[in-house]
Amino acid sequence: MSIAESKVDDSSMWFTSSYSNGAGGECVECASSDDNALIRDSKRLGGPVVGVPGLAWHAFVRALKRGELG
């Protein structure tokens, strides 16, 4: 069983961005699991979950905030 599969059941741990308006737009939900970040489509709660190392997720978010990705 993967990290993502073992943690998907706990809906209380998932959160959406403060930029999400709840109107059904494109949005992801994130959660923490040990030293990993879990990401899923907010419109497909039972769909696939991507798990990435927490340090990689933080580097990705930091690069987004700095405008380094495009």
PQR file of N, CA, C, O and H, with PARSE charges and radii, in Angstrom:
ATOM      1  N   MET A   1       0.858  -1.191   0.000 -0.4000 1.5000
ATOM      2  CA  MET A   1       0.000   0.000   0.000 -0.0000 2.0000
ATOM      3  C   MET A   1       0.891   1.236   0.000  0.5500 1.7000
ATOM      4  O   MET A   1       1.853   1.320   0.763 -0.5500 1.4000
ATOM      5  N   SER A   2       0.563   2.185  -0.856 -0.4000 1.5000
ATOM      6  CA  SER A   2       1.357   3.410  -0.929 -0.0000 2.0000
ATOM      7  C   SER A   2       0.981   4.364   0.198  0.5500 1.7000
ATOM      8  O   SER A   2      -0.029   4.168   0.875 -0.5500 1.4000
ATOM      9  H   SER A   2      -0.219   2.117  -1.476  0.4000 1.0000
ATOM     10  N   ILE A   3       1.786   5.385   0.394 -0.4000 1.5000
ATOM     11  CA  ILE A   3       1.492   6.409   1.397 -0.0000 2.0000
ATOM     12  C   ILE A   3       0.152   7.052   1.104  0.5500 1.7000
ATOM     13  O   ILE A   3      -0.670   7.219   2.005 -0.5500 1.4000
ATOM     14  H   ILE A   3       2.606   5.545  -0.156  0.4000 1.0000
ATOM     15  N   ALA A   4      -0.073   7.412  -0.143 -0.4000 1.5000
ATOM     16  CA  ALA A   4      -1.318   8.091  -0.520 -0.0000 2.0000
ATOM     17  C   ALA A   4      -2.525   7.214  -0.249  0.5500 1.7000
ATOM     18  O   ALA A   4      -3.519   7.694   0.296 -0.5500 1.4000
ATOM     19  H   ALA A   4       0.594   7.276  -0.875  0.4000 1.0000
ATOM     20  N   GLU A   5      -2.465   5.933  -0.616 -0.4000 1.5000
ATOM     21  CA  GLU A   5      -3.601   5.042  -0.408 -0.0000 2.0000
ATOM     22  C   GLU A   5      -3.924   4.874   1.070  0.5500 1.7000
ATOM     23  O   GLU A   5      -5.092   4.738   1.433 -0.5500 1.4000
ATOM     24  H   GLU A   5      -1.657   5.543  -1.059  0.4000 1.0000
ATOM     25  N   SER A   6      -2.915   4.882   1.921 -0.4000 1.5000
ATOM     26  CA  SER A   6      -3.151   4.667   3.342 -0.0000 2.0000
ATOM     27  C   SER A   6      -3.774   5.867   4.032  0.5500 1.7000
ATOM     28  O   SER A   6      -4.331   5.718   5.120 -0.5500 1.4000
ATOM     29  H   SER A   6      -1.966   4.993   1.626  0.4000 1.0000
ATOM     30  N   LYS A   7      -3.698   7.081   3.423 -0.4000 1.5000
ATOM     31  CA  LYS A   7      -4.157   8.292   4.090 -0.0000 2.0000
ATOM     32  C   LYS A   7      -5.378   8.945   3.452  0.5500 1.7000
ATOM     33  O   LYS A   7      -5.886   9.927   3.993 -0.5500 1.4000
ATOM     34  H   LYS A   7      -3.245   7.201   2.539  0.4000 1.0000
ATOM     35  N   VAL A   8      -5.863   8.440   2.329 -0.4000 1.5000
ATOM     36  CA  VAL A   8      -6.947   9.087   1.601 -0.0000 2.0000
ATOM     37  C   VAL A   8      -8.240   9.125   2.398  0.5500 1.7000
ATOM     38  O   VAL A   8      -9.047  10.032   2.193 -0.5500 1.4000
ATOM     39  H   VAL A   8      -5.450   7.643   1.889  0.4000 1.0000
ATOM     40  N   ASP A   9      -8.469   8.183   3.291 -0.4000 1.5000
ATOM     41  CA  ASP A   9      -9.729   8.095   4.031 -0.0000 2.0000
ATOM     42  C   ASP A   9      -9.994   9.290   4.938  0.5500 1.7000
ATOM     43  O   ASP A   9     -11.157   9.635   5.150 -0.5500 1.4000
ATOM     44  H   ASP A   9      -7.814   7.446   3.457  0.4000 1.0000
ATOM     45  N   ASP A  10      -8.989   9.921   5.468 -0.4000 1.5000
ATOM     46  CA  ASP A  10      -9.162  10.980   6.461 -0.0000 2.0000
ATOM     47  C   ASP A  10      -9.399  12.326   5.779  0.5500 1.7000
ATOM     48  O   ASP A  10      -8.447  13.051   5.490 -0.5500 1.4000
ATOM     49  H   ASP A  10      -8.044   9.641   5.296  0.4000 1.0000
ATOM     50  N   SER A  11     -10.658  12.663   5.521 -0.4000 1.5000
ATOM     51  CA  SER A  11     -10.967  13.897   4.794 -0.0000 2.0000
ATOM     52  C   SER A  11     -10.658  15.148   5.608  0.5500 1.7000
ATOM     53  O   SER A  11     -10.532  16.227   5.029 -0.5500 1.4000
ATOM     54  H   SER A  11     -11.432  12.074   5.756  0.4000 1.0000
ATOM     55  N   SER A  12     -10.534  15.043   6.917 -0.4000 1.5000
ATOM     56  CA  SER A  12     -10.277  16.228   7.742 -0.0000 2.0000
ATOM     57  C   SER A  12      -8.874  16.788   7.531  0.5500 1.7000
ATOM     58  O   SER A  12      -8.626  17.943   7.877 -0.5500 1.4000
ATOM     59  H   SER A  12     -10.637  14.166   7.387  0.4000 1.0000
ATOM     60  N   MET A  13      -7.965  16.021   6.983 -0.4000 1.5000
ATOM     61  CA  MET A  13      -6.591  16.472   6.808 -0.0000 2.0000
ATOM     62  C   MET A  13      -6.374  17.240   5.504  0.5500 1.7000
ATOM     63  O   MET A  13      -5.319  17.850   5.331 -0.5500 1.4000
ATOM     64  H   MET A  13      -8.167  15.083   6.701  0.4000 1.0000
ATOM     65  N   TRP A  14      -7.331  17.229   4.590 -0.4000 1.5000
ATOM     66  CA  TRP A  14      -7.189  17.886   3.290 -0.0000 2.0000
ATOM     67  C   TRP A  14      -7.565  19.360   3.376  0.5500 1.7000
ATOM     68  O   TRP A  14      -8.486  19.725   4.107 -0.5500 1.4000
ATOM     69  H   TRP A  14      -8.188  16.733   4.730  0.4000 1.0000
ATOM     70  N   PHE A  15      -6.853  20.213   2.626 -0.4000 1.5000
ATOM     71  CA  PHE A  15      -7.198  21.633   2.576 -0.0000 2.0000
ATOM     72  C   PHE A  15      -7.016  22.151   1.158  0.5500 1.7000
ATOM     73  O   PHE A  15      -6.248  21.594   0.374 -0.5500 1.4000
ATOM     74  H   PHE A  15      -6.106  19.917   2.032  0.4000 1.0000
ATOM     75  N   THR A  16      -7.727  23.219   0.840 -0.4000 1.5000
ATOM     76  CA  THR A  16      -7.603  23.858  -0.472 -0.0000 2.0000
ATOM     77  C   THR A  16      -6.922  25.214  -0.299  0.5500 1.7000
ATOM     78  O   THR A  16      -6.807  25.731   0.812 -0.5500 1.4000
ATOM     79  H   THR A  16      -8.351  23.672   1.477  0.4000 1.0000
ATOM     80  N   SER A  17      -6.488  25.757  -1.382 -0.4000 1.5000
ATOM     81  CA  SER A  17      -5.837  27.058  -1.382 -0.0000 2.0000
ATOM     82  C   SER A  17      -6.805  28.148  -0.957  0.5500 1.7000
ATOM     83  O   SER A  17      -8.010  28.044  -1.185 -0.5500 1.4000
ATOM     84  H   SER A  17      -6.581  25.337  -2.284  0.4000 1.0000
ATOM     85  N   SER A  18      -6.281  29.181  -0.346 -0.4000 1.5000
ATOM     86  CA  SER A  18      -7.112  30.340  -0.005 -0.0000 2.0000
ATOM     87  C   SER A  18      -7.565  31.064  -1.266  0.5500 1.7000
ATOM     88  O   SER A  18      -8.485  31.879  -1.201 -0.5500 1.4000
ATOM     89  H   SER A  18      -5.302  29.266  -0.160  0.4000 1.0000
ATOM     90  N   TYR A  19      -6.946  30.792  -2.408 -0.4000 1.5000
ATOM     91  CA  TYR A  19      -7.346  31.381  -3.686 -0.0000 2.0000
ATOM     92  C   TYR A  19      -8.547  30.663  -4.291  0.5500 1.7000
ATOM     93  O   TYR A  19      -9.146  31.161  -5.244 -0.5500 1.4000
ATOM     94  H   TYR A  19      -6.198  30.130  -2.461  0.4000 1.0000
ATOM     95  N   SER A  20      -8.907  29.499  -3.750 -0.4000 1.5000
ATOM     96  CA  SER A  20     -10.047  28.743  -4.265 -0.0000 2.0000
ATOM     97  C   SER A  20     -11.335  29.418  -3.834  0.5500 1.7000
ATOM     98  O   SER A  20     -11.511  29.739  -2.659 -0.5500 1.4000
ATOM     99  H   SER A  20      -8.421  29.095  -2.976  0.4000 1.0000
ATOM    100  N   ASN A  21     -12.242  29.636  -4.787 -0.4000 1.5000
ATOM    101  CA  ASN A  21     -13.494  30.322  -4.442 -0.0000 2.0000
ATOM    102  C   ASN A  21     -14.657  29.364  -4.224  0.5500 1.7000
ATOM    103  O   ASN A  21     -15.756  29.806  -3.891 -0.5500 1.4000
ATOM    104  H   ASN A  21     -12.100  29.375  -5.742  0.4000 1.0000
ATOM    105  N   GLY A  22     -14.442  28.060  -4.404 -0.4000 1.5000
ATOM    106  CA  GLY A  22     -15.503  27.090  -4.187 -0.0000 2.0000
ATOM    107  C   GLY A  22     -16.538  27.044  -5.292  0.5500 1.7000
ATOM    108  O   GLY A  22     -17.569  26.391  -5.129 -0.5500 1.4000
ATOM    109  H   GLY A  22     -13.549  27.701  -4.675  0.4000 1.0000
ATOM    110  N   ALA A  23     -16.303  27.711  -6.411 -0.4000 1.5000
ATOM    111  CA  ALA A  23     -17.271  27.761  -7.508 -0.0000 2.0000
ATOM    112  C   ALA A  23     -17.045  26.656  -8.533  0.5500 1.7000
ATOM    113  O   ALA A  23     -17.601  26.711  -9.630 -0.5500 1.4000
ATOM    114  H   ALA A  23     -15.465  28.241  -6.544  0.4000 1.0000
ATOM    115  N   GLY A  24     -16.249  25.667  -8.196 -0.4000 1.5000
ATOM    116  CA  GLY A  24     -16.036  24.549  -9.102 -0.0000 2.0000
ATOM    117  C   GLY A  24     -14.942  24.752 -10.122  0.5500 1.7000
ATOM    118  O   GLY A  24     -14.877  24.025 -11.113 -0.5500 1.4000
ATOM    119  H   GLY A  24     -15.798  25.622  -7.305  0.4000 1.0000
ATOM    120  N   GLY A  25     -14.081  25.727  -9.898 -0.4000 1.5000
ATOM    121  CA  GLY A  25     -12.971  25.960 -10.819 -0.0000 2.0000
ATOM    122  C   GLY A  25     -11.880  24.922 -10.645  0.5500 1.7000
ATOM    123  O   GLY A  25     -12.030  23.946  -9.911 -0.5500 1.4000
ATOM    124  H   GLY A  25     -14.133  26.317  -9.093  0.4000 1.0000
ATOM    125  N   GLU A  26     -10.799  25.155 -11.325 -0.4000 1.5000
ATOM    126  CA  GLU A  26      -9.656  24.248 -11.226 -0.0000 2.0000
ATOM    127  C   GLU A  26      -8.981  24.441  -9.876  0.5500 1.7000
ATOM    128  O   GLU A  26      -8.493  25.530  -9.574 -0.5500 1.4000
ATOM    129  H   GLU A  26     -10.677  25.948 -11.921  0.4000 1.0000
ATOM    130  N   CYS A  27      -8.951  23.405  -9.075 -0.4000 1.5000
ATOM    131  CA  CYS A  27      -8.338  23.518  -7.760 -0.0000 2.0000
ATOM    132  C   CYS A  27      -7.840  22.160  -7.305  0.5500 1.7000
ATOM    133  O   CYS A  27      -8.399  21.126  -7.670 -0.5500 1.4000
ATOM    134  H   CYS A  27      -9.348  22.521  -9.320  0.4000 1.0000
ATOM    135  N   VAL A  28      -6.795  22.172  -6.514 -0.4000 1.5000
ATOM    136  CA  VAL A  28      -6.279  20.953  -5.918 -0.0000 2.0000
ATOM    137  C   VAL A  28      -6.424  21.047  -4.407  0.5500 1.7000
ATOM    138  O   VAL A  28      -6.537  22.135  -3.843 -0.5500 1.4000
ATOM    139  H   VAL A  28      -6.341  23.012  -6.218  0.4000 1.0000
ATOM    140  N   GLU A  29      -6.420  19.898  -3.774 -0.4000 1.5000
ATOM    141  CA  GLU A  29      -6.391  19.825  -2.318 -0.0000 2.0000
ATOM    142  C   GLU A  29      -5.056  19.223  -1.929  0.5500 1.7000
ATOM    143  O   GLU A  29      -4.495  18.410  -2.664 -0.5500 1.4000
ATOM    144  H   GLU A  29      -6.328  19.015  -4.233  0.4000 1.0000
ATOM    145  N   CYS A  30      -4.551  19.619  -0.787 -0.4000 1.5000
ATOM    146  CA  CYS A  30      -3.272  19.131  -0.291 -0.0000 2.0000
ATOM    147  C   CYS A  30      -3.442  18.598   1.123  0.5500 1.7000
ATOM    148  O   CYS A  30      -4.343  19.005   1.857 -0.5500 1.4000
ATOM    149  H   CYS A  30      -5.006  20.280  -0.190  0.4000 1.0000
ATOM    150  N   ALA A  31      -2.570  17.692   1.481 -0.4000 1.5000
ATOM    151  CA  ALA A  31      -2.556  17.140   2.831 -0.0000 2.0000
ATOM    152  C   ALA A  31      -1.126  16.723   3.155  0.5500 1.7000
ATOM    153  O   ALA A  31      -0.301  16.563   2.256 -0.5500 1.4000
ATOM    154  H   ALA A  31      -1.838  17.361   0.885  0.4000 1.0000
ATOM    155  N   SER A  32      -0.840  16.551   4.428 -0.4000 1.5000
ATOM    156  CA  SER A  32       0.464  16.069   4.876 -0.0000 2.0000
ATOM    157  C   SER A  32       0.341  14.635   5.334  0.5500 1.7000
ATOM    158  O   SER A  32      -0.670  14.238   5.913 -0.5500 1.4000
ATOM    159  H   SER A  32      -1.510  16.681   5.159  0.4000 1.0000
ATOM    160  N   SER A  33       1.371  13.865   5.071 -0.4000 1.5000
ATOM    161  CA  SER A  33       1.436  12.483   5.517 -0.0000 2.0000
ATOM    162  C   SER A  33       2.890  12.182   5.850  0.5500 1.7000
ATOM    163  O   SER A  33       3.715  12.011   4.953 -0.5500 1.4000
ATOM    164  H   SER A  33       2.193  14.188   4.601  0.4000 1.0000
ATOM    165  N   ASP A  34       3.198  12.118   7.125 -0.4000 1.5000
ATOM    166  CA  ASP A  34       4.581  11.914   7.555 -0.0000 2.0000
ATOM    167  C   ASP A  34       5.467  12.992   6.928  0.5500 1.7000
ATOM    168  O   ASP A  34       5.274  14.177   7.198 -0.5500 1.4000
ATOM    169  H   ASP A  34       2.528  12.257   7.854  0.4000 1.0000
ATOM    170  N   ASP A  35       6.422  12.605   6.107 -0.4000 1.5000
ATOM    171  CA  ASP A  35       7.322  13.572   5.466 -0.0000 2.0000
ATOM    172  C   ASP A  35       6.944  13.831   4.015  0.5500 1.7000
ATOM    173  O   ASP A  35       7.789  14.241   3.219 -0.5500 1.4000
ATOM    174  H   ASP A  35       6.579  11.642   5.887  0.4000 1.0000
ATOM    175  N   ASN A  36       5.676  13.595   3.661 -0.4000 1.5000
ATOM    176  CA  ASN A  36       5.233  13.719   2.282 -0.0000 2.0000
ATOM    177  C   ASN A  36       4.078  14.695   2.150  0.5500 1.7000
ATOM    178  O   ASN A  36       3.355  14.961   3.111 -0.5500 1.4000
ATOM    179  H   ASN A  36       4.990  13.262   4.307  0.4000 1.0000
ATOM    180  N   ALA A  37       3.915  15.224   0.945 -0.4000 1.5000
ATOM    181  CA  ALA A  37       2.758  16.054   0.602 -0.0000 2.0000
ATOM    182  C   ALA A  37       1.873  15.228  -0.322  0.5500 1.7000
ATOM    183  O   ALA A  37       2.366  14.579  -1.244 -0.5500 1.4000
ATOM    184  H   ALA A  37       4.502  15.007   0.165  0.4000 1.0000
ATOM    185  N   LEU A  38       0.575  15.254  -0.074 -0.4000 1.5000
ATOM    186  CA  LEU A  38      -0.393  14.549  -0.906 -0.0000 2.0000
ATOM    187  C   LEU A  38      -1.206  15.579  -1.666  0.5500 1.7000
ATOM    188  O   LEU A  38      -1.611  16.591  -1.093 -0.5500 1.4000
ATOM    189  H   LEU A  38       0.175  15.781   0.675  0.4000 1.0000
ATOM    190  N   ILE A  39      -1.451  15.340  -2.945 -0.4000 1.5000
ATOM    191  CA  ILE A  39      -2.172  16.288  -3.792 -0.0000 2.0000
ATOM    192  C   ILE A  39      -3.246  15.525  -4.553  0.5500 1.7000
ATOM    193  O   ILE A  39      -2.992  14.437  -5.069 -0.5500 1.4000
ATOM    194  H   ILE A  39      -1.122  14.519  -3.410  0.4000 1.0000
ATOM    195  N   ARG A  40      -4.461  16.103  -4.624 -0.4000 1.5000
ATOM    196  CA  ARG A  40      -5.543  15.485  -5.387 -0.0000 2.0000
ATOM    197  C   ARG A  40      -6.436  16.564  -5.988  0.5500 1.7000
ATOM    198  O   ARG A  40      -6.386  17.724  -5.578 -0.5500 1.4000
ATOM    199  H   ARG A  40      -4.667  16.987  -4.204  0.4000 1.0000
ATOM    200  N   ASP A  41      -7.247  16.172  -6.957 -0.4000 1.5000
ATOM    201  CA  ASP A  41      -8.220  17.057  -7.598 -0.0000 2.0000
ATOM    202  C   ASP A  41      -9.378  17.268  -6.630  0.5500 1.7000
ATOM    203  O   ASP A  41      -9.952  16.296  -6.139 -0.5500 1.4000
ATOM    204  H   ASP A  41      -7.287  15.229  -7.289  0.4000 1.0000
ATOM    205  N   SER A  42      -9.727  18.509  -6.350 -0.4000 1.5000
ATOM    206  CA  SER A  42     -10.792  18.796  -5.383 -0.0000 2.0000
ATOM    207  C   SER A  42     -12.167  18.371  -5.885  0.5500 1.7000
ATOM    208  O   SER A  42     -13.103  18.252  -5.094 -0.5500 1.4000
ATOM    209  H   SER A  42      -9.260  19.299  -6.749  0.4000 1.0000
ATOM    210  N   LYS A  43     -12.301  18.140  -7.190 -0.4000 1.5000
ATOM    211  CA  LYS A  43     -13.591  17.715  -7.738 -0.0000 2.0000
ATOM    212  C   LYS A  43     -13.704  16.198  -7.823  0.5500 1.7000
ATOM    213  O   LYS A  43     -14.787  15.676  -8.089 -0.5500 1.4000
ATOM    214  H   LYS A  43     -11.541  18.236  -7.833  0.4000 1.0000
ATOM    215  N   ARG A  44     -12.606  15.484  -7.601 -0.4000 1.5000
ATOM    216  CA  ARG A  44     -12.597  14.019  -7.678 -0.0000 2.0000
ATOM    217  C   ARG A  44     -11.988  13.466  -6.395  0.5500 1.7000
ATOM    218  O   ARG A  44     -10.877  12.935  -6.405 -0.5500 1.4000
ATOM    219  H   ARG A  44     -11.727  15.908  -7.384  0.4000 1.0000
ATOM    220  N   LEU A  45     -12.714  13.591  -5.303 -0.4000 1.5000
ATOM    221  CA  LEU A  45     -12.170  13.227  -3.995 -0.0000 2.0000
ATOM    222  C   LEU A  45     -11.766  11.765  -3.911  0.5500 1.7000
ATOM    223  O   LEU A  45     -10.842  11.424  -3.173 -0.5500 1.4000
ATOM    224  H   LEU A  45     -13.616  14.022  -5.295  0.4000 1.0000
ATOM    225  N   GLY A  46     -12.436  10.901  -4.650 -0.4000 1.5000
ATOM    226  CA  GLY A  46     -12.084   9.488  -4.647 -0.0000 2.0000
ATOM    227  C   GLY A  46     -11.108   9.122  -5.742  0.5500 1.7000
ATOM    228  O   GLY A  46     -10.789   7.947  -5.920 -0.5500 1.4000
ATOM    229  H   GLY A  46     -13.187  11.178  -5.250  0.4000 1.0000
ATOM    230  N   GLY A  47     -10.627  10.111  -6.482 -0.4000 1.5000
ATOM    231  CA  GLY A  47      -9.712   9.876  -7.593 -0.0000 2.0000
ATOM    232  C   GLY A  47      -8.284   9.668  -7.135  0.5500 1.7000
ATOM    233  O   GLY A  47      -8.021   9.505  -5.943 -0.5500 1.4000
ATOM    234  H   GLY A  47     -10.887  11.066  -6.337  0.4000 1.0000
ATOM    235  N   PRO A  48      -7.369   9.675  -8.079 -0.5600 1.5000
ATOM    236  CA  PRO A  48      -5.964   9.421  -7.750  0.2800 2.0000
ATOM    237  C   PRO A  48      -5.357  10.512  -6.877  0.5500 1.7000
ATOM    238  O   PRO A  48      -5.773  11.670  -6.910 -0.5500 1.4000
ATOM    239  N   VAL A  49      -4.372  10.110  -6.105 -0.4000 1.5000
ATOM    240  CA  VAL A  49      -3.635  11.013  -5.221 -0.0000 2.0000
ATOM    241  C   VAL A  49      -2.162  10.919  -5.584  0.5500 1.7000
ATOM    242  O   VAL A  49      -1.623   9.826  -5.756 -0.5500 1.4000
ATOM    243  H   VAL A  49      -4.034   9.170  -6.079  0.4000 1.0000
ATOM    244  N   VAL A  50      -1.524  12.063  -5.698 -0.4000 1.5000
ATOM    245  CA  VAL A  50      -0.089  12.105  -5.967 -0.0000 2.0000
ATOM    246  C   VAL A  50       0.619  12.394  -4.653  0.5500 1.7000
ATOM    247  O   VAL A  50       0.267  13.335  -3.942 -0.5500 1.4000
ATOM    248  H   VAL A  50      -1.962  12.951  -5.559  0.4000 1.0000
ATOM    249  N   GLY A  51       1.605  11.590  -4.339 -0.4000 1.5000
ATOM    250  CA  GLY A  51       2.411  11.811  -3.148 -0.0000 2.0000
ATOM    251  C   GLY A  51       3.828  12.196  -3.543  0.5500 1.7000
ATOM    252  O   GLY A  51       4.446  11.523  -4.368 -0.5500 1.4000
ATOM    253  H   GLY A  51       1.891  10.825  -4.916  0.4000 1.0000
ATOM    254  N   VAL A  52       4.347  13.268  -2.962 -0.4000 1.5000
ATOM    255  CA  VAL A  52       5.717  13.715  -3.247 -0.0000 2.0000
ATOM    256  C   VAL A  52       6.425  14.007  -1.927  0.5500 1.7000
ATOM    257  O   VAL A  52       5.773  14.345  -0.939 -0.5500 1.4000
ATOM    258  H   VAL A  52       3.845  13.814  -2.292  0.4000 1.0000
ATOM    259  N   PRO A  53       7.742  13.880  -1.901 -0.5600 1.5000
ATOM    260  CA  PRO A  53       8.472  14.214  -0.678  0.2800 2.0000
ATOM    261  C   PRO A  53       8.195  15.662  -0.258  0.5500 1.7000
ATOM    262  O   PRO A  53       8.135  16.560  -1.097 -0.5500 1.4000
ATOM    263  N   GLY A  54       8.030  15.871   1.022 -0.4000 1.5000
ATOM    264  CA  GLY A  54       7.703  17.192   1.543 -0.0000 2.0000
ATOM    265  C   GLY A  54       8.691  18.275   1.145  0.5500 1.7000
ATOM    266  O   GLY A  54       8.284  19.394   0.832 -0.5500 1.4000
ATOM    267  H   GLY A  54       8.079  15.141   1.704  0.4000 1.0000
ATOM    268  N   LEU A  55       9.978  17.963   1.152 -0.4000 1.5000
ATOM    269  CA  LEU A  55      10.983  18.960   0.762 -0.0000 2.0000
ATOM    270  C   LEU A  55      10.820  19.369  -0.699  0.5500 1.7000
ATOM    271  O   LEU A  55      10.991  20.540  -1.037 -0.5500 1.4000
ATOM    272  H   LEU A  55      10.308  17.054   1.406  0.4000 1.0000
ATOM    273  N   ALA A  56      10.491  18.414  -1.565 -0.4000 1.5000
ATOM    274  CA  ALA A  56      10.271  18.731  -2.983 -0.0000 2.0000
ATOM    275  C   ALA A  56       9.037  19.605  -3.148  0.5500 1.7000
ATOM    276  O   ALA A  56       9.039  20.532  -3.958 -0.5500 1.4000
ATOM    277  H   ALA A  56      10.351  17.463  -1.290  0.4000 1.0000
ATOM    278  N   TRP A  57       7.984  19.319  -2.388 -0.4000 1.5000
ATOM    279  CA  TRP A  57       6.755  20.125  -2.462 -0.0000 2.0000
ATOM    280  C   TRP A  57       7.024  21.561  -2.013  0.5500 1.7000
ATOM    281  O   TRP A  57       6.568  22.508  -2.653 -0.5500 1.4000
ATOM    282  H   TRP A  57       7.983  18.565  -1.731  0.4000 1.0000
ATOM    283  N   HIS A  58       7.753  21.719  -0.929 -0.4000 1.5000
ATOM    284  CA  HIS A  58       8.071  23.066  -0.438 -0.0000 2.0000
ATOM    285  C   HIS A  58       8.918  23.836  -1.456  0.5500 1.7000
ATOM    286  O   HIS A  58       8.708  25.033  -1.656 -0.5500 1.4000
ATOM    287  H   HIS A  58       8.123  20.949  -0.408  0.4000 1.0000
ATOM    288  N   ALA A  59       9.868  23.159  -2.097 -0.4000 1.5000
ATOM    289  CA  ALA A  59      10.684  23.814  -3.122 -0.0000 2.0000
ATOM    290  C   ALA A  59       9.820  24.227  -4.312  0.5500 1.7000
ATOM    291  O   ALA A  59      10.019  25.304  -4.875 -0.5500 1.4000
ATOM    292  H   ALA A  59      10.038  22.187  -1.936  0.4000 1.0000
ATOM    293  N   PHE A  60       8.868  23.388  -4.699 -0.4000 1.5000
ATOM    294  CA  PHE A  60       7.953  23.697  -5.800 -0.0000 2.0000
ATOM    295  C   PHE A  60       7.099  24.920  -5.475  0.5500 1.7000
ATOM    296  O   PHE A  60       6.988  25.833  -6.293 -0.5500 1.4000
ATOM    297  H   PHE A  60       8.705  22.513  -4.242  0.4000 1.0000
ATOM    298  N   VAL A  61       6.499  24.942  -4.294 -0.4000 1.5000
ATOM    299  CA  VAL A  61       5.651  26.069  -3.887 -0.0000 2.0000
ATOM    300  C   VAL A  61       6.475  27.353  -3.795  0.5500 1.7000
ATOM    301  O   VAL A  61       6.024  28.414  -4.227 -0.5500 1.4000
ATOM    302  H   VAL A  61       6.589  24.200  -3.630  0.4000 1.0000
ATOM    303  N   ARG A  62       7.674  27.259  -3.238 -0.4000 1.5000
ATOM    304  CA  ARG A  62       8.546  28.429  -3.131 -0.0000 2.0000
ATOM    305  C   ARG A  62       8.878  28.981  -4.525  0.5500 1.7000
ATOM    306  O   ARG A  62       8.859  30.195  -4.732 -0.5500 1.4000
ATOM    307  H   ARG A  62       8.041  26.398  -2.887  0.4000 1.0000
ATOM    308  N   ALA A  63       9.180  28.094  -5.476 -0.4000 1.5000
ATOM    309  CA  ALA A  63       9.483  28.528  -6.843 -0.0000 2.0000
ATOM    310  C   ALA A  63       8.270  29.172  -7.503  0.5500 1.7000
ATOM    311  O   ALA A  63       8.415  30.142  -8.248 -0.5500 1.4000
ATOM    312  H   ALA A  63       9.195  27.108  -5.308  0.4000 1.0000
ATOM    313  N   LEU A  64       7.075  28.646  -7.239 -0.4000 1.5000
ATOM    314  CA  LEU A  64       5.852  29.266  -7.768 -0.0000 2.0000
ATOM    315  C   LEU A  64       5.684  30.681  -7.237  0.5500 1.7000
ATOM    316  O   LEU A  64       5.402  31.610  -7.993 -0.5500 1.4000
ATOM    317  H   LEU A  64       6.957  27.858  -6.635  0.4000 1.0000
ATOM    318  N   LYS A  65       5.861  30.837  -5.928 -0.4000 1.5000
ATOM    319  CA  LYS A  65       5.696  32.152  -5.306 -0.0000 2.0000
ATOM    320  C   LYS A  65       6.695  33.170  -5.838  0.5500 1.7000
ATOM    321  O   LYS A  65       6.388  34.359  -5.925 -0.5500 1.4000
ATOM    322  H   LYS A  65       6.091  30.082  -5.314  0.4000 1.0000
ATOM    323  N   ARG A  66       7.871  32.714  -6.186 -0.4000 1.5000
ATOM    324  CA  ARG A  66       8.920  33.608  -6.690 -0.0000 2.0000
ATOM    325  C   ARG A  66       8.800  33.860  -8.197  0.5500 1.7000
ATOM    326  O   ARG A  66       9.549  34.663  -8.754 -0.5500 1.4000
ATOM    327  H   ARG A  66       8.121  31.748  -6.115  0.4000 1.0000
ATOM    328  N   GLY A  67       7.864  33.179  -8.848 -0.4000 1.5000
ATOM    329  CA  GLY A  67       7.689  33.340 -10.288 -0.0000 2.0000
ATOM    330  C   GLY A  67       8.777  32.682 -11.115  0.5500 1.7000
ATOM    331  O   GLY A  67       9.048  33.099 -12.241 -0.5500 1.4000
ATOM    332  H   GLY A  67       7.256  32.527  -8.395  0.4000 1.0000
ATOM    333  N   GLU A  68       9.398  31.658 -10.560 -0.4000 1.5000
ATOM    334  CA  GLU A  68      10.526  31.012 -11.227 -0.0000 2.0000
ATOM    335  C   GLU A  68      10.110  29.935 -12.228  0.5500 1.7000
ATOM    336  O   GLU A  68      10.960  29.390 -12.932 -0.5500 1.4000
ATOM    337  H   GLU A  68       9.178  31.319  -9.645  0.4000 1.0000
ATOM    338  N   LEU A  69       8.825  29.623 -12.300 -0.4000 1.5000
ATOM    339  CA  LEU A  69       8.393  28.513 -13.151 -0.0000 2.0000
ATOM    340  C   LEU A  69       7.624  28.942 -14.385  0.5500 1.7000
ATOM    341  O   LEU A  69       7.059  28.098 -15.081 -0.5500 1.4000
ATOM    342  H   LEU A  69       8.134  30.066 -11.728  0.4000 1.0000
ATOM    343  N   GLY A  70       7.590  30.174 -14.658 -0.4000 1.5000
ATOM    344  CA  GLY A  70       6.984  30.539 -15.901 -0.0000 2.0000
ATOM    345  C   GLY A  70       6.032  31.620 -15.908  0.5500 1.7000
ATOM    346  O   GLY A  70       5.491  31.960 -16.960 -0.5500 1.4000
ATOM    347  H   GLY A  70       8.048  30.860 -14.093  0.4000 1.0000
TER
END
